[in-house]
């Protein structure tokens, strides 16, 4: 099983199509066309540090993407100052390929950006039913209050899932309110 890194700043049309198909299959609330439009438009204007670039970690079979996890950089505001984290998002496996460890493999690849790369933490949201999956990989629940100062209603929680988590669970995490400075991912 080989994990490939796709630079989200310059996705090829073939990779955008393959990702849109997988994401629309697993997360049908946004259809294929919306997914494809977003993939084509996002991240082209990223100006952060080169080593923190936005990327997708994928497992593929030919042109078909079987599993995916997005690694999306964001500088958040904390009581201890600004902190650049890697947002884990869109973790999914093709429904015909589940149970083979692909989701775990692409998630670990994102967590490697914390363990061996430029980010001190990964931050993400998930459902209650998926929480245990991430805990087995070393993540822990975050209990901070989250806001988004860039939103019309800045005090509204920018995450929509029930559980917010961070990786690694054992590393020091800032206390107090956290400004996500954008929508949840």
Secondary structure as UniProt FT lines:
FT   STRAND          4..7
FT   HELIX           8..10
FT   HELIX           13..26
FT   TURN            28..29
FT   HELIX           32..41
FT   TURN            42..45
FT   HELIX           50..52
FT   STRAND          55..61
FT   TURN            62..63
FT   STRAND          64..78
FT   TURN            79..80
FT   STRAND          81..93
FT   HELIX           95..97
FT   TURN            98..99
FT   HELIX           102..115
FT   STRAND          122..126
FT   HELIX           128..130
FT   HELIX           131..136
FT   TURN            137..138
FT   STRAND          140..141
FT   STRAND          146..147
FT   TURN            149..150
FT   TURN            154..155
FT   STRAND          163..167
FT   TURN            169..170
FT   STRAND          178..179
//
